[in-house]
Amino acid sequence: MAFLNFSTKNISEYTFVTIRAVQVRKNRLRKKFDIPSDVDFNNWMRELVDKADQI
């Protein structure tokens, strides 16, 4: 859903979890993949997929 540029609120509504749960998941992914906090998570996800498509 991040790839589709859904907001945190929209993701929480469609997955039936709290907004905080979505934020925690995004933060865990940021930590795991060393994504800086100043980088937009949705844009980072889209760039990752675009790079994979080019290979």
Residue, then its C-alpha position, 0 to 999 in steps of 0.5 A: m500500500a505504501f507503493l500505491n502512495f496510501s497515507t498512514k491513515n488509509i492503510s490503517e483503515y483498510t487493514f483494520v489496525t491502528i494508525r500507530a501500528v502502521q507507524v511502528r511497521k514503517n519505522r521498523l522497515r526504516k530501521k531494517f533498510d537504513i532509510p533516513s528519516d528525511v526520506d519519504f517512505n512511499n517514494w523510497m518504496r517506489e524507487l526501490v521497485d523502479k530499480a528492480d524493474q530496470i534489472 
